[in-house]
Amino acid sequence: MIVAILFAHVAGCIALEGEPRELRLLGMLPMTGTTWPGGSACLVPVQMALADVNAYPNLLHGYNLTYKYIDTMVCQLIKIK
């Protein structure tokens, strides 16, 4: 078991030499819509956190953290009679 973990670590370090690999995060934010305009307010702290994480190369060694979002377009529900 320890040999397998050590081998995986060494293989991962060898594979990560050179250009960093992209580590993608995906979020669902209501950027447009009529009920809650908080999506754009949530996006700014996420971008700041990504910049902080990517500023320290030893934190996610060999990886570059990226973020994309899906606009959930939250709208007010229509009451059906």
PyMOL Python script that loads the backbone (N, CA, C, O; Angstrom):
from pymol import cmd

cmd.read_pdbstr("""\
ATOM      1  N   MET A   1       0.816  -1.188   0.000  1.00  0.00           N
ATOM      2  CA  MET A   1       0.000   0.000   0.000  1.00  0.00           C
ATOM      3  C   MET A   1       0.865   1.259   0.000  1.00  0.00           C
ATOM      4  O   MET A   1       0.625   2.179  -0.782  1.00  0.00           O
ATOM      5  N   ILE A   2       1.862   1.300   0.869  1.00  0.00           N
ATOM      6  CA  ILE A   2       2.747   2.464   0.940  1.00  0.00           C
ATOM      7  C   ILE A   2       3.526   2.619  -0.355  1.00  0.00           C
ATOM      8  O   ILE A   2       3.754   3.739  -0.812  1.00  0.00           O
ATOM      9  N   VAL A   3       3.937   1.499  -0.951  1.00  0.00           N
ATOM     10  CA  VAL A   3       4.663   1.556  -2.223  1.00  0.00           C
ATOM     11  C   VAL A   3       3.767   2.131  -3.307  1.00  0.00           C
ATOM     12  O   VAL A   3       4.226   2.924  -4.129  1.00  0.00           O
ATOM     13  N   ALA A   4       2.495   1.746  -3.322  1.00  0.00           N
ATOM     14  CA  ALA A   4       1.559   2.264  -4.324  1.00  0.00           C
ATOM     15  C   ALA A   4       1.362   3.765  -4.159  1.00  0.00           C
ATOM     16  O   ALA A   4       1.320   4.499  -5.146  1.00  0.00           O
ATOM     17  N   ILE A   5       1.241   4.223  -2.923  1.00  0.00           N
ATOM     18  CA  ILE A   5       1.080   5.659  -2.670  1.00  0.00           C
ATOM     19  C   ILE A   5       2.333   6.418  -3.086  1.00  0.00           C
ATOM     20  O   ILE A   5       2.241   7.474  -3.711  1.00  0.00           O
ATOM     21  N   LEU A   6       3.489   5.893  -2.746  1.00  0.00           N
ATOM     22  CA  LEU A   6       4.747   6.529  -3.121  1.00  0.00           C
ATOM     23  C   LEU A   6       4.903   6.581  -4.636  1.00  0.00           C
ATOM     24  O   LEU A   6       5.325   7.601  -5.181  1.00  0.00           O
ATOM     25  N   PHE A   7       4.565   5.482  -5.323  1.00  0.00           N
ATOM     26  CA  PHE A   7       4.654   5.445  -6.781  1.00  0.00           C
ATOM     27  C   PHE A   7       3.707   6.466  -7.406  1.00  0.00           C
ATOM     28  O   PHE A   7       4.079   7.165  -8.349  1.00  0.00           O
ATOM     29  N   ALA A   8       2.485   6.553  -6.880  1.00  0.00           N
ATOM     30  CA  ALA A   8       1.520   7.518  -7.409  1.00  0.00           C
ATOM     31  C   ALA A   8       2.011   8.945  -7.201  1.00  0.00           C
ATOM     32  O   ALA A   8       1.826   9.799  -8.069  1.00  0.00           O
ATOM     33  N   HIS A   9       2.633   9.206  -6.059  1.00  0.00           N
ATOM     34  CA  HIS A   9       3.158  10.546  -5.789  1.00  0.00           C
ATOM     35  C   HIS A   9       4.298  10.886  -6.745  1.00  0.00           C
ATOM     36  O   HIS A   9       4.328  11.980  -7.310  1.00  0.00           O
ATOM     37  N   VAL A  10       5.232   9.959  -6.929  1.00  0.00           N
ATOM     38  CA  VAL A  10       6.372  10.197  -7.826  1.00  0.00           C
ATOM     39  C   VAL A  10       5.888  10.350  -9.257  1.00  0.00           C
ATOM     40  O   VAL A  10       6.345  11.241  -9.972  1.00  0.00           O
ATOM     41  N   ALA A  11       4.967   9.491  -9.686  1.00  0.00           N
ATOM     42  CA  ALA A  11       4.436   9.582 -11.051  1.00  0.00           C
ATOM     43  C   ALA A  11       3.702  10.900 -11.252  1.00  0.00           C
ATOM     44  O   ALA A  11       3.804  11.513 -12.315  1.00  0.00           O
ATOM     45  N   GLY A  12       2.964  11.337 -10.239  1.00  0.00           N
ATOM     46  CA  GLY A  12       2.264  12.613 -10.337  1.00  0.00           C
ATOM     47  C   GLY A  12       3.214  13.783 -10.415  1.00  0.00           C
ATOM     48  O   GLY A  12       2.972  14.726 -11.169  1.00  0.00           O
ATOM     49  N   CYS A  13       4.290  13.743  -9.652  1.00  0.00           N
ATOM     50  CA  CYS A  13       5.277  14.829  -9.683  1.00  0.00           C
ATOM     51  C   CYS A  13       5.991  14.882 -11.021  1.00  0.00           C
ATOM     52  O   CYS A  13       6.259  15.964 -11.543  1.00  0.00           O
ATOM     53  N   ILE A  14       6.301  13.723 -11.578  1.00  0.00           N
ATOM     54  CA  ILE A  14       6.958  13.691 -12.888  1.00  0.00           C
ATOM     55  C   ILE A  14       6.018  14.223 -13.955  1.00  0.00           C
ATOM     56  O   ILE A  14       6.434  14.974 -14.837  1.00  0.00           O
ATOM     57  N   ALA A  15       4.740  13.833 -13.878  1.00  0.00           N
ATOM     58  CA  ALA A  15       3.768  14.279 -14.874  1.00  0.00           C
ATOM     59  C   ALA A  15       3.496  15.772 -14.766  1.00  0.00           C
ATOM     60  O   ALA A  15       3.107  16.397 -15.752  1.00  0.00           O
ATOM     61  N   LEU A  16       3.692  16.354 -13.590  1.00  0.00           N
ATOM     62  CA  LEU A  16       3.359  17.756 -13.390  1.00  0.00           C
ATOM     63  C   LEU A  16       4.507  18.706 -13.676  1.00  0.00           C
ATOM     64  O   LEU A  16       4.339  19.921 -13.572  1.00  0.00           O
ATOM     65  N   GLU A  17       5.668  18.180 -14.035  1.00  0.00           N
ATOM     66  CA  GLU A  17       6.773  19.069 -14.379  1.00  0.00           C
ATOM     67  C   GLU A  17       6.449  19.767 -15.690  1.00  0.00           C
ATOM     68  O   GLU A  17       5.801  19.186 -16.561  1.00  0.00           O
ATOM     69  N   GLY A  18       6.890  20.992 -15.833  1.00  0.00           N
ATOM     70  CA  GLY A  18       6.600  21.756 -17.044  1.00  0.00           C
ATOM     71  C   GLY A  18       5.433  22.689 -16.799  1.00  0.00           C
ATOM     72  O   GLY A  18       5.342  23.310 -15.740  1.00  0.00           O
ATOM     73  N   GLU A  19       4.536  22.791 -17.774  1.00  0.00           N
ATOM     74  CA  GLU A  19       3.396  23.695 -17.655  1.00  0.00           C
ATOM     75  C   GLU A  19       2.390  23.171 -16.639  1.00  0.00           C
ATOM     76  O   GLU A  19       2.165  21.964 -16.553  1.00  0.00           O
ATOM     77  N   PRO A  20       1.784  24.074 -15.868  1.00  0.00           N
ATOM     78  CA  PRO A  20       0.777  23.625 -14.900  1.00  0.00           C
ATOM     79  C   PRO A  20      -0.491  23.135 -15.595  1.00  0.00           C
ATOM     80  O   PRO A  20      -0.876  23.641 -16.649  1.00  0.00           O
ATOM     81  N   ARG A  21      -1.120  22.154 -14.990  1.00  0.00           N
ATOM     82  CA  ARG A  21      -2.380  21.631 -15.504  1.00  0.00           C
ATOM     83  C   ARG A  21      -3.516  22.485 -14.968  1.00  0.00           C
ATOM     84  O   ARG A  21      -3.412  23.084 -13.898  1.00  0.00           O
ATOM     85  N   GLU A  22      -4.599  22.532 -15.727  1.00  0.00           N
ATOM     86  CA  GLU A  22      -5.755  23.332 -15.340  1.00  0.00           C
ATOM     87  C   GLU A  22      -6.672  22.509 -14.430  1.00  0.00           C
ATOM     88  O   GLU A  22      -7.057  21.390 -14.768  1.00  0.00           O
ATOM     89  N   LEU A  23      -7.008  23.072 -13.289  1.00  0.00           N
ATOM     90  CA  LEU A  23      -7.955  22.467 -12.362  1.00  0.00           C
ATOM     91  C   LEU A  23      -9.193  23.349 -12.387  1.00  0.00           C
ATOM     92  O   LEU A  23      -9.159  24.488 -11.920  1.00  0.00           O
ATOM     93  N   ARG A  24     -10.285  22.825 -12.931  1.00  0.00           N
ATOM     94  CA  ARG A  24     -11.472  23.635 -13.194  1.00  0.00           C
ATOM     95  C   ARG A  24     -12.521  23.480 -12.098  1.00  0.00           C
ATOM     96  O   ARG A  24     -12.800  22.375 -11.631  1.00  0.00           O
ATOM     97  N   LEU A  25     -13.088  24.599 -11.705  1.00  0.00           N
ATOM     98  CA  LEU A  25     -14.230  24.632 -10.799  1.00  0.00           C
ATOM     99  C   LEU A  25     -15.413  25.192 -11.573  1.00  0.00           C
ATOM    100  O   LEU A  25     -15.248  26.079 -12.410  1.00  0.00           O
ATOM    101  N   LEU A  26     -16.594  24.683 -11.298  1.00  0.00           N
ATOM    102  CA  LEU A  26     -17.801  25.141 -11.972  1.00  0.00           C
ATOM    103  C   LEU A  26     -18.815  25.537 -10.915  1.00  0.00           C
ATOM    104  O   LEU A  26     -19.059  24.793  -9.965  1.00  0.00           O
ATOM    105  N   GLY A  27     -19.401  26.705 -11.082  1.00  0.00           N
ATOM    106  CA  GLY A  27     -20.406  27.177 -10.137  1.00  0.00           C
ATOM    107  C   GLY A  27     -21.679  27.568 -10.853  1.00  0.00           C
ATOM    108  O   GLY A  27     -21.678  27.850 -12.051  1.00  0.00           O
ATOM    109  N   MET A  28     -22.755  27.580 -10.108  1.00  0.00           N
ATOM    110  CA  MET A  28     -24.048  28.005 -10.646  1.00  0.00           C
ATOM    111  C   MET A  28     -24.452  29.272  -9.899  1.00  0.00           C
ATOM    112  O   MET A  28     -24.728  29.241  -8.700  1.00  0.00           O
ATOM    113  N   LEU A  29     -24.480  30.389 -10.630  1.00  0.00           N
ATOM    114  CA  LEU A  29     -24.795  31.683 -10.024  1.00  0.00           C
ATOM    115  C   LEU A  29     -25.934  32.355 -10.783  1.00  0.00           C
ATOM    116  O   LEU A  29     -25.985  32.275 -12.010  1.00  0.00           O
ATOM    117  N   PRO A  30     -26.845  33.012 -10.078  1.00  0.00           N
ATOM    118  CA  PRO A  30     -27.914  33.747 -10.748  1.00  0.00           C
ATOM    119  C   PRO A  30     -27.424  35.127 -11.192  1.00  0.00           C
ATOM    120  O   PRO A  30     -27.636  36.116 -10.491  1.00  0.00           O
ATOM    121  N   MET A  31     -26.782  35.193 -12.332  1.00  0.00           N
ATOM    122  CA  MET A  31     -26.238  36.462 -12.822  1.00  0.00           C
ATOM    123  C   MET A  31     -27.327  37.351 -13.422  1.00  0.00           C
ATOM    124  O   MET A  31     -27.238  38.576 -13.350  1.00  0.00           O
ATOM    125  N   THR A  32     -28.337  36.747 -14.003  1.00  0.00           N
ATOM    126  CA  THR A  32     -29.467  37.500 -14.549  1.00  0.00           C
ATOM    127  C   THR A  32     -30.739  36.943 -13.921  1.00  0.00           C
ATOM    128  O   THR A  32     -30.720  35.869 -13.319  1.00  0.00           O
ATOM    129  N   GLY A  33     -31.807  37.648 -14.055  1.00  0.00           N
ATOM    130  CA  GLY A  33     -33.078  37.208 -13.489  1.00  0.00           C
ATOM    131  C   GLY A  33     -33.727  38.341 -12.722  1.00  0.00           C
ATOM    132  O   GLY A  33     -33.218  39.462 -12.683  1.00  0.00           O
ATOM    133  N   THR A  34     -34.855  38.031 -12.115  1.00  0.00           N
ATOM    134  CA  THR A  34     -35.633  39.085 -11.468  1.00  0.00           C
ATOM    135  C   THR A  34     -35.733  38.955  -9.957  1.00  0.00           C
ATOM    136  O   THR A  34     -36.190  39.896  -9.308  1.00  0.00           O
ATOM    137  N   THR A  35     -35.334  37.844  -9.366  1.00  0.00           N
ATOM    138  CA  THR A  35     -35.579  37.661  -7.936  1.00  0.00           C
ATOM    139  C   THR A  35     -34.388  37.993  -7.051  1.00  0.00           C
ATOM    140  O   THR A  35     -34.566  38.666  -6.036  1.00  0.00           O
ATOM    141  N   TRP A  36     -33.201  37.557  -7.385  1.00  0.00           N
ATOM    142  CA  TRP A  36     -32.045  37.770  -6.506  1.00  0.00           C
ATOM    143  C   TRP A  36     -30.840  38.172  -7.340  1.00  0.00           C
ATOM    144  O   TRP A  36     -30.331  37.348  -8.100  1.00  0.00           O
ATOM    145  N   PRO A  37     -30.364  39.406  -7.228  1.00  0.00           N
ATOM    146  CA  PRO A  37     -29.235  39.864  -8.035  1.00  0.00           C
ATOM    147  C   PRO A  37     -27.878  39.580  -7.388  1.00  0.00           C
ATOM    148  O   PRO A  37     -26.924  40.321  -7.625  1.00  0.00           O
ATOM    149  N   GLY A  38     -27.774  38.541  -6.589  1.00  0.00           N
ATOM    150  CA  GLY A  38     -26.556  38.298  -5.824  1.00  0.00           C
ATOM    151  C   GLY A  38     -25.458  37.566  -6.553  1.00  0.00           C
ATOM    152  O   GLY A  38     -24.355  37.439  -6.022  1.00  0.00           O
ATOM    153  N   GLY A  39     -25.718  37.078  -7.753  1.00  0.00           N
ATOM    154  CA  GLY A  39     -24.700  36.313  -8.474  1.00  0.00           C
ATOM    155  C   GLY A  39     -23.445  37.107  -8.759  1.00  0.00           C
ATOM    156  O   GLY A  39     -22.334  36.605  -8.586  1.00  0.00           O
ATOM    157  N   SER A  40     -23.615  38.343  -9.196  1.00  0.00           N
ATOM    158  CA  SER A  40     -22.439  39.166  -9.494  1.00  0.00           C
ATOM    159  C   SER A  40     -21.679  39.519  -8.219  1.00  0.00           C
ATOM    160  O   SER A  40     -20.460  39.685  -8.251  1.00  0.00           O
ATOM    161  N   ALA A  41     -22.389  39.635  -7.100  1.00  0.00           N
ATOM    162  CA  ALA A  41     -21.721  39.905  -5.827  1.00  0.00           C
ATOM    163  C   ALA A  41     -20.939  38.688  -5.339  1.00  0.00           C
ATOM    164  O   ALA A  41     -19.939  38.840  -4.637  1.00  0.00           O
ATOM    165  N   CYS A  42     -21.375  37.499  -5.698  1.00  0.00           N
ATOM    166  CA  CYS A  42     -20.667  36.267  -5.306  1.00  0.00           C
ATOM    167  C   CYS A  42     -19.464  36.002  -6.204  1.00  0.00           C
ATOM    168  O   CYS A  42     -18.498  35.372  -5.773  1.00  0.00           O
ATOM    169  N   LEU A  43     -19.511  36.471  -7.431  1.00  0.00           N
ATOM    170  CA  LEU A  43     -18.439  36.198  -8.387  1.00  0.00           C
ATOM    171  C   LEU A  43     -17.134  36.886  -7.990  1.00  0.00           C
ATOM    172  O   LEU A  43     -16.060  36.308  -8.158  1.00  0.00           O
ATOM    173  N   VAL A  44     -17.209  38.091  -7.476  1.00  0.00           N
ATOM    174  CA  VAL A  44     -16.006  38.850  -7.115  1.00  0.00           C
ATOM    175  C   VAL A  44     -15.171  38.137  -6.047  1.00  0.00           C
ATOM    176  O   VAL A  44     -13.962  38.003  -6.236  1.00  0.00           O
ATOM    177  N   PRO A  45     -15.754  37.673  -4.935  1.00  0.00           N
ATOM    178  CA  PRO A  45     -14.935  36.965  -3.949  1.00  0.00           C
ATOM    179  C   PRO A  45     -14.350  35.657  -4.475  1.00  0.00           C
ATOM    180  O   PRO A  45     -13.250  35.267  -4.085  1.00  0.00           O
ATOM    181  N   VAL A  46     -15.077  34.985  -5.352  1.00  0.00           N
ATOM    182  CA  VAL A  46     -14.547  33.750  -5.949  1.00  0.00           C
ATOM    183  C   VAL A  46     -13.304  34.070  -6.774  1.00  0.00           C
ATOM    184  O   VAL A  46     -12.300  33.365  -6.677  1.00  0.00           O
ATOM    185  N   GLN A  47     -13.363  35.120  -7.579  1.00  0.00           N
ATOM    186  CA  GLN A  47     -12.212  35.510  -8.389  1.00  0.00           C
ATOM    187  C   GLN A  47     -11.040  35.940  -7.511  1.00  0.00           C
ATOM    188  O   GLN A  47      -9.888  35.651  -7.834  1.00  0.00           O
ATOM    189  N   MET A  48     -11.321  36.628  -6.407  1.00  0.00           N
ATOM    190  CA  MET A  48     -10.252  37.030  -5.487  1.00  0.00           C
ATOM    191  C   MET A  48      -9.601  35.809  -4.835  1.00  0.00           C
ATOM    192  O   MET A  48      -8.380  35.757  -4.682  1.00  0.00           O
ATOM    193  N   ALA A  49     -10.420  34.831  -4.454  1.00  0.00           N
ATOM    194  CA  ALA A  49      -9.880  33.614  -3.845  1.00  0.00           C
ATOM    195  C   ALA A  49      -9.026  32.839  -4.838  1.00  0.00           C
ATOM    196  O   ALA A  49      -7.975  32.315  -4.470  1.00  0.00           O
ATOM    197  N   LEU A  50      -9.463  32.760  -6.092  1.00  0.00           N
ATOM    198  CA  LEU A  50      -8.669  32.080  -7.122  1.00  0.00           C
ATOM    199  C   LEU A  50      -7.325  32.767  -7.310  1.00  0.00           C
ATOM    200  O   LEU A  50      -6.297  32.102  -7.433  1.00  0.00           O
ATOM    201  N   ALA A  51      -7.330  34.083  -7.332  1.00  0.00           N
ATOM    202  CA  ALA A  51      -6.078  34.824  -7.488  1.00  0.00           C
ATOM    203  C   ALA A  51      -5.144  34.553  -6.314  1.00  0.00           C
ATOM    204  O   ALA A  51      -3.936  34.403  -6.498  1.00  0.00           O
ATOM    205  N   ASP A  52      -5.704  34.489  -5.106  1.00  0.00           N
ATOM    206  CA  ASP A  52      -4.880  34.200  -3.928  1.00  0.00           C
ATOM    207  C   ASP A  52      -4.296  32.794  -3.984  1.00  0.00           C
ATOM    208  O   ASP A  52      -3.113  32.605  -3.700  1.00  0.00           O
ATOM    209  N   VAL A  53      -5.105  31.814  -4.345  1.00  0.00           N
ATOM    210  CA  VAL A  53      -4.626  30.426  -4.417  1.00  0.00           C
ATOM    211  C   VAL A  53      -3.565  30.286  -5.497  1.00  0.00           C
ATOM    212  O   VAL A  53      -2.532  29.655  -5.271  1.00  0.00           O
ATOM    213  N   ASN A  54      -3.806  30.866  -6.667  1.00  0.00           N
ATOM    214  CA  ASN A  54      -2.848  30.745  -7.768  1.00  0.00           C
ATOM    215  C   ASN A  54      -1.574  31.551  -7.529  1.00  0.00           C
ATOM    216  O   ASN A  54      -0.563  31.314  -8.191  1.00  0.00           O
ATOM    217  N   ALA A  55      -1.609  32.502  -6.591  1.00  0.00           N
ATOM    218  CA  ALA A  55      -0.417  33.305  -6.292  1.00  0.00           C
ATOM    219  C   ALA A  55       0.649  32.505  -5.549  1.00  0.00           C
ATOM    220  O   ALA A  55       1.821  32.884  -5.547  1.00  0.00           O
ATOM    221  N   TYR A  56       0.256  31.413  -4.925  1.00  0.00           N
ATOM    222  CA  TYR A  56       1.195  30.562  -4.189  1.00  0.00           C
ATOM    223  C   TYR A  56       1.418  29.272  -4.973  1.00  0.00           C
ATOM    224  O   TYR A  56       0.598  28.358  -4.885  1.00  0.00           O
ATOM    225  N   PRO A  57       2.501  29.175  -5.735  1.00  0.00           N
ATOM    226  CA  PRO A  57       2.707  28.009  -6.608  1.00  0.00           C
ATOM    227  C   PRO A  57       2.871  26.697  -5.856  1.00  0.00           C
ATOM    228  O   PRO A  57       2.624  25.638  -6.433  1.00  0.00           O
ATOM    229  N   ASN A  58       3.276  26.725  -4.600  1.00  0.00           N
ATOM    230  CA  ASN A  58       3.445  25.477  -3.853  1.00  0.00           C
ATOM    231  C   ASN A  58       2.153  24.992  -3.208  1.00  0.00           C
ATOM    232  O   ASN A  58       2.108  23.877  -2.688  1.00  0.00           O
ATOM    233  N   LEU A  59       1.105  25.806  -3.233  1.00  0.00           N
ATOM    234  CA  LEU A  59      -0.160  25.409  -2.629  1.00  0.00           C
ATOM    235  C   LEU A  59      -0.837  24.307  -3.442  1.00  0.00           C
ATOM    236  O   LEU A  59      -1.243  23.289  -2.882  1.00  0.00           O
ATOM    237  N   LEU A  60      -0.960  24.496  -4.725  1.00  0.00           N
ATOM    238  CA  LEU A  60      -1.459  23.470  -5.649  1.00  0.00           C
ATOM    239  C   LEU A  60      -0.365  23.228  -6.680  1.00  0.00           C
ATOM    240  O   LEU A  60      -0.498  23.609  -7.843  1.00  0.00           O
ATOM    241  N   HIS A  61       0.695  22.604  -6.253  1.00  0.00           N
ATOM    242  CA  HIS A  61       1.881  22.422  -7.086  1.00  0.00           C
ATOM    243  C   HIS A  61       1.523  21.756  -8.418  1.00  0.00           C
ATOM    244  O   HIS A  61       0.972  20.656  -8.450  1.00  0.00           O
ATOM    245  N   GLY A  62       1.844  22.443  -9.505  1.00  0.00           N
ATOM    246  CA  GLY A  62       1.613  21.894 -10.836  1.00  0.00           C
ATOM    247  C   GLY A  62       0.219  22.121 -11.386  1.00  0.00           C
ATOM    248  O   GLY A  62      -0.115  21.605 -12.453  1.00  0.00           O
ATOM    249  N   TYR A  63      -0.599  22.883 -10.679  1.00  0.00           N
ATOM    250  CA  TYR A  63      -1.973  23.125 -11.121  1.00  0.00           C
ATOM    251  C   TYR A  63      -2.274  24.618 -11.144  1.00  0.00           C
ATOM    252  O   TYR A  63      -1.712  25.390 -10.367  1.00  0.00           O
ATOM    253  N   ASN A  64      -3.164  25.010 -12.044  1.00  0.00           N
ATOM    254  CA  ASN A  64      -3.683  26.370 -12.119  1.00  0.00           C
ATOM    255  C   ASN A  64      -5.190  26.279 -11.925  1.00  0.00           C
ATOM    256  O   ASN A  64      -5.877  25.627 -12.710  1.00  0.00           O
ATOM    257  N   LEU A  65      -5.700  26.918 -10.903  1.00  0.00           N
ATOM    258  CA  LEU A  65      -7.112  26.856 -10.566  1.00  0.00           C
ATOM    259  C   LEU A  65      -7.882  27.852 -11.423  1.00  0.00           C
ATOM    260  O   LEU A  65      -7.528  29.029 -11.479  1.00  0.00           O
ATOM    261  N   THR A  66      -8.938  27.383 -12.092  1.00  0.00           N
ATOM    262  CA  THR A  66      -9.791  28.248 -12.909  1.00  0.00           C
ATOM    263  C   THR A  66     -11.240  28.074 -12.474  1.00  0.00           C
ATOM    264  O   THR A  66     -11.581  27.109 -11.790  1.00  0.00           O
ATOM    265  N   TYR A  67     -12.087  29.013 -12.874  1.00  0.00           N
ATOM    266  CA  TYR A  67     -13.491  28.992 -12.468  1.00  0.00           C
ATOM    267  C   TYR A  67     -14.363  29.459 -13.616  1.00  0.00           C
ATOM    268  O   TYR A  67     -14.063  30.455 -14.276  1.00  0.00           O
ATOM    269  N   LYS A  68     -15.429  28.741 -13.845  1.00  0.00           N
ATOM    270  CA  LYS A  68     -16.464  29.152 -14.796  1.00  0.00           C
ATOM    271  C   LYS A  68     -17.799  29.018 -14.090  1.00  0.00           C
ATOM    272  O   LYS A  68     -17.947  28.229 -13.157  1.00  0.00           O
ATOM    273  N   TYR A  69     -18.764  29.794 -14.543  1.00  0.00           N
ATOM    274  CA  TYR A  69     -20.078  29.721 -13.912  1.00  0.00           C
ATOM    275  C   TYR A  69     -21.162  29.530 -14.955  1.00  0.00           C
ATOM    276  O   TYR A  69     -21.008  29.884 -16.124  1.00  0.00           O
ATOM    277  N   ILE A  70     -22.254  28.963 -14.497  1.00  0.00           N
ATOM    278  CA  ILE A  70     -23.459  28.820 -15.300  1.00  0.00           C
ATOM    279  C   ILE A  70     -24.467  29.816 -14.736  1.00  0.00           C
ATOM    280  O   ILE A  70     -24.727  29.838 -13.533  1.00  0.00           O
ATOM    281  N   ASP A  71     -25.027  30.632 -15.612  1.00  0.00           N
ATOM    282  CA  ASP A  71     -26.030  31.600 -15.188  1.00  0.00           C
ATOM    283  C   ASP A  71     -27.357  30.862 -15.014  1.00  0.00           C
ATOM    284  O   ASP A  71     -27.920  30.352 -15.983  1.00  0.00           O
ATOM    285  N   THR A  72     -27.850  30.806 -13.783  1.00  0.00           N
ATOM    286  CA  THR A  72     -29.094  30.086 -13.520  1.00  0.00           C
ATOM    287  C   THR A  72     -30.334  30.907 -13.859  1.00  0.00           C
ATOM    288  O   THR A  72     -31.445  30.377 -13.845  1.00  0.00           O
ATOM    289  N   MET A  73     -30.162  32.189 -14.162  1.00  0.00           N
ATOM    290  CA  MET A  73     -31.257  33.066 -14.588  1.00  0.00           C
ATOM    291  C   MET A  73     -32.490  32.912 -13.700  1.00  0.00           C
ATOM    292  O   MET A  73     -33.568  32.571 -14.186  1.00  0.00           O
ATOM    293  N   VAL A  74     -32.334  33.158 -12.414  1.00  0.00           N
ATOM    294  CA  VAL A  74     -33.426  32.990 -11.459  1.00  0.00           C
ATOM    295  C   VAL A  74     -34.529  33.998 -11.759  1.00  0.00           C
ATOM    296  O   VAL A  74     -34.281  35.201 -11.836  1.00  0.00           O
ATOM    297  N   CYS A  75     -35.726  33.503 -11.925  1.00  0.00           N
ATOM    298  CA  CYS A  75     -36.887  34.354 -12.181  1.00  0.00           C
ATOM    299  C   CYS A  75     -37.969  34.042 -11.153  1.00  0.00           C
ATOM    300  O   CYS A  75     -37.981  32.975 -10.541  1.00  0.00           O
ATOM    301  N   GLN A  76     -38.860  34.984 -10.984  1.00  0.00           N
ATOM    302  CA  GLN A  76     -39.955  34.821 -10.044  1.00  0.00           C
ATOM    303  C   GLN A  76     -40.909  33.749 -10.560  1.00  0.00           C
ATOM    304  O   GLN A  76     -41.216  33.691 -11.751  1.00  0.00           O
ATOM    305  N   LEU A  77     -41.364  32.913  -9.651  1.00  0.00           N
ATOM    306  CA  LEU A  77     -42.315  31.873 -10.034  1.00  0.00           C
ATOM    307  C   LEU A  77     -43.672  32.489 -10.336  1.00  0.00           C
ATOM    308  O   LEU A  77     -44.098  33.440  -9.681  1.00  0.00           O
ATOM    309  N   ILE A  78     -44.331  31.942 -11.322  1.00  0.00           N
ATOM    310  CA  ILE A  78     -45.666  32.411 -11.693  1.00  0.00           C
ATOM    311  C   ILE A  78     -46.686  31.485 -11.043  1.00  0.00           C
ATOM    312  O   ILE A  78     -46.615  30.265 -11.191  1.00  0.00           O
ATOM    313  N   LYS A  79     -47.621  32.069 -10.333  1.00  0.00           N
ATOM    314  CA  LYS A  79     -48.639  31.275  -9.660  1.00  0.00           C
ATOM    315  C   LYS A  79     -49.694  30.840 -10.673  1.00  0.00           C
ATOM    316  O   LYS A  79     -50.250  31.659 -11.405  1.00  0.00           O
ATOM    317  N   ILE A  80     -49.953  29.551 -10.697  1.00  0.00           N
ATOM    318  CA  ILE A  80     -50.963  29.004 -11.613  1.00  0.00           C
ATOM    319  C   ILE A  80     -52.257  28.812 -10.836  1.00  0.00           C
ATOM    320  O   ILE A  80     -52.263  28.208  -9.763  1.00  0.00           O
ATOM    321  N   LYS A  81     -53.346  29.326 -11.379  1.00  0.00           N
ATOM    322  CA  LYS A  81     -54.647  29.205 -10.692  1.00  0.00           C
ATOM    323  C   LYS A  81     -55.347  27.932 -11.074  1.00  0.00           C
ATOM    324  O   LYS A  81     -56.449  27.665 -10.595  1.00  0.00           O
TER     325      LYS A  81
END
""", "prot")
cmd.dss("prot")
cmd.show_as("cartoon", "prot")
cmd.util.cbc("prot")
cmd.orient("prot")
